[in-house]
Amino acid sequence: MGSLGTLELVIILVVVLLVFGVGRIGKLGSELGKGISSFREGVKEGKVGDAVVDETETTEKSEA
């Protein structure tokens, strides 16, 4: 009862196309892709930043 079949997915796709139009869906997809890319870059920078902080803390502790 909870799963969607092929026919239901096609109907949903047609309704979405009618509401938003093909051009707008393309723009939304592009913006979504850019957002995901930015998020991934931020996560990578955060991991690198954490490694730098850990090294700094280790250096400060050993100097004390």
C-alpha positions, 0 to 999 in steps of 0.5 A, spaced: 500 500 500 505 504 501 509 503 495 509 507 488 508 504 482 510 506 475 504 509 473 503 513 479 510 516 478 509 517 471 502 521 473 507 525 478 512 527 473 506 529 468 503 534 474 510 536 476 512 538 468 505 542 468 506 546 474 513 548 473 514 547 466 520 544 462 525 550 463 524 552 470 525 544 472 532 545 468 534 551 472 532 548 479 536 542 477 542 546 475 541 550 482 540 543 486 547 541 483 551 547 484 548 547 491 550 540 492 557 541 489 558 547 494 556 543 500 561 537 498 567 543 498 565 545 505 565 538 508 572 537 505 574 544 507 571 542 514 575 536 514 582 539 512 580 545 517 579 540 523 586 536 521 589 543 522 586 545 528 588 538 531 595 539 529 595 546 532 593 543 539 598 537 539 603 542 538 601 547 543 600 541 548 607 539 547 610 546 547 607 547 554 
